[in-house]
């Protein structure tokens, strides 16, 4: 078993994971624009691409875990993080591995932030649609009815123009 090869493979896998997260970030930007524009077709096209990127990230994560476990098993002490693995193998190029891990960590944080922001935008969009549908479906009278009231001397009112209850979906009147 060649530990140097496993070390380099781990750095390579981390680099590929970073590439996938960069693609994920681009998709989240497109998703954000589609949410803002209320473009359902664009959202429908983006979701399968995001799922594909997630599958690729999951596959790479399994590979990363495998390579890290091999290096951890052969380490002279208990290693749990990338930094521990680098310390366990001082003869190998640890700077490259640490750099890849830090870049990946930054991209993952960016994706988490953007994903949370997009989820919040979707929730806002849903609540707007929910309120709009509630307004449309529950309005039984014409809001202009108050403007057609005439008050008499006794304080009572009568309508000068007769209107039937109006529903916005099925307008009559």
C-alpha positions as CSV (number, residue, x, y, z in Angstrom):
1,X,0.0,0.0,0.0
2,X,1.5,3.3,-1.1
3,X,0.6,6.0,1.4
4,X,2.0,8.8,-0.7
5,X,-0.5,7.7,-3.5
6,X,-3.3,7.7,-1.0
7,X,-2.3,11.1,0.3
8,X,-2.2,12.6,-3.2
9,X,-5.5,10.9,-4.0
10,X,-7.1,12.4,-1.0
11,X,-5.9,15.9,-2.1
12,X,-7.3,15.2,-5.6
13,X,-10.7,14.1,-4.2
14,X,-10.9,17.2,-2.1
15,X,-10.1,19.3,-5.2
16,X,-12.8,17.5,-7.2
17,X,-15.3,18.1,-4.3
18,X,-14.5,21.8,-4.4
19,X,-15.2,21.8,-8.1
20,X,-18.6,20.2,-7.5
21,X,-19.4,22.8,-4.8
22,X,-18.4,25.6,-7.2
23,X,-20.9,24.1,-9.7
24,X,-23.5,23.8,-6.9
25,X,-23.0,27.5,-6.1
26,X,-23.6,28.4,-9.8
27,X,-26.8,26.4,-9.8
28,X,-27.9,28.1,-6.6
29,X,-27.3,31.5,-8.2
30,X,-29.5,30.4,-11.1
31,X,-32.1,29.0,-8.7
32,X,-32.2,32.4,-6.9
33,X,-32.7,34.3,-10.1
34,X,-35.5,31.9,-11.1
35,X,-37.2,32.2,-7.7
36,X,-37.1,36.0,-7.9
37,X,-38.4,36.0,-11.5
38,X,-41.0,33.3,-10.5
39,X,-39.8,31.2,-13.5
40,X,-41.2,27.7,-12.8
41,X,-39.8,26.2,-16.0
42,X,-36.3,27.4,-15.0
43,X,-36.7,26.0,-11.5
44,X,-37.8,22.7,-12.9
45,X,-34.7,22.5,-15.1
46,X,-32.4,23.4,-12.3
47,X,-33.6,20.9,-9.8
48,X,-32.3,17.8,-11.7
49,X,-28.9,19.4,-12.1
50,X,-28.7,20.1,-8.4
51,X,-29.6,16.5,-7.7
52,X,-26.9,15.3,-10.0
53,X,-24.3,17.5,-8.4
54,X,-25.4,16.2,-4.9
55,X,-24.9,12.6,-6.1
56,X,-21.4,13.5,-7.4
57,X,-20.6,15.1,-4.1
58,X,-21.9,12.1,-2.2
59,X,-19.8,9.7,-4.3
60,X,-16.7,11.9,-3.8
61,X,-17.4,12.1,-0.1
62,X,-17.4,8.3,0.2
63,X,-14.1,8.2,-1.6
64,X,-12.7,10.9,0.6
65,X,-13.8,9.0,3.7
66,X,-12.2,5.8,2.4
67,X,-8.8,7.5,1.6
68,X,-8.8,9.3,5.0
69,X,-9.5,6.1,6.8
70,X,-6.6,4.3,5.1
71,X,-4.3,7.2,6.1
72,X,-5.7,7.2,9.7
73,X,-5.2,3.5,10.1
74,X,-1.5,3.8,9.2
75,X,-0.9,6.9,11.2
76,X,1.3,6.7,14.3
77,X,-1.3,8.4,16.4
78,X,-5.1,8.9,16.5
79,X,-6.0,11.3,13.6
80,X,-9.4,12.7,13.2
81,X,-9.0,15.7,10.9
82,X,-7.1,16.6,7.8
83,X,-4.7,18.6,9.9
84,X,-4.0,15.5,12.1
85,X,-3.4,13.5,8.9
86,X,-0.9,16.1,7.7
87,X,0.9,16.0,11.1
88,X,1.0,12.2,11.0
89,X,2.9,12.3,7.7
90,X,5.4,15.1,7.8
91,X,7.4,13.6,5.0
92,X,4.5,14.1,2.5
93,X,3.3,17.4,1.0
94,X,0.8,18.4,3.6
95,X,0.5,22.0,2.5
96,X,-1.3,20.9,-0.7
97,X,-3.8,18.8,1.3
98,X,-4.4,21.5,3.8
99,X,-5.0,24.1,1.1
100,X,-7.5,21.8,-0.7
101,X,-9.3,21.2,2.6
102,X,-9.5,24.9,3.4
103,X,-10.8,25.8,0.0
104,X,-13.4,23.0,0.2
105,X,-14.5,24.2,3.6
106,X,-15.0,27.8,2.3
107,X,-17.0,26.6,-0.7
108,X,-19.2,24.3,1.5
109,X,-19.9,27.3,3.8
110,X,-20.8,29.5,0.8
111,X,-23.2,26.8,-0.5
112,X,-24.8,26.4,2.9
113,X,-25.4,30.1,3.2
114,X,-26.8,30.4,-0.3
115,X,-29.0,27.4,0.1
116,X,-30.5,28.8,3.3
117,X,-31.1,32.1,1.6
118,X,-32.8,30.3,-1.4
119,X,-35.0,28.3,1.1
120,X,-36.0,31.5,2.8
121,X,-36.9,33.1,-0.6
122,X,-39.0,30.0,-1.5
123,X,-40.8,30.3,1.8
124,X,-41.6,33.9,1.2
125,X,-42.8,33.1,-2.2
126,X,-45.1,30.4,-0.9
127,X,-46.5,32.7,1.7
128,X,-47.3,35.4,-0.9
129,X,-49.0,32.8,-3.1
130,X,-50.9,31.4,0.0
131,X,-52.1,34.9,0.9
132,X,-53.1,35.7,-2.6
133,X,-55.1,32.5,-2.9
134,X,-56.7,33.2,0.4
135,X,-57.7,36.6,-0.7
136,X,-59.1,35.3,-4.0
137,X,-61.0,32.4,-2.5
138,X,-62.5,34.1,0.6
139,X,-63.6,37.4,-0.8
140,X,-67.4,37.2,-1.1
141,X,-68.4,40.9,-1.3
142,X,-67.3,43.7,-3.5
143,X,-65.0,45.9,-1.4
144,X,-66.6,49.0,-3.1
145,X,-69.9,48.3,-1.5
146,X,-69.2,50.8,1.3
147,X,-68.8,53.5,-1.3
148,X,-72.4,53.0,-2.5
149,X,-74.0,53.6,0.9
150,X,-76.2,56.6,1.5
151,X,-77.0,57.6,5.0
152,X,-80.4,59.0,5.9
153,X,-81.6,61.4,8.6
154,X,-82.1,58.6,11.1
155,X,-78.6,57.4,10.7
156,X,-79.5,54.3,8.8
157,X,-78.2,53.7,5.4
158,X,-79.5,52.3,2.1
159,X,-77.7,51.3,-1.0
160,X,-78.1,53.6,-4.0
161,X,-76.8,50.9,-6.3
162,X,-77.8,47.3,-5.7
163,X,-74.9,44.8,-5.9
164,X,-74.9,41.1,-5.3
165,X,-72.0,39.4,-3.5
166,X,-69.1,39.1,-5.8
167,X,-66.5,36.4,-5.7
168,X,-63.3,37.2,-7.5
169,X,-63.1,33.9,-9.2
170,X,-66.7,33.9,-10.4
171,X,-67.5,37.5,-11.0
172,X,-71.1,38.6,-11.2
173,X,-72.3,42.1,-11.0
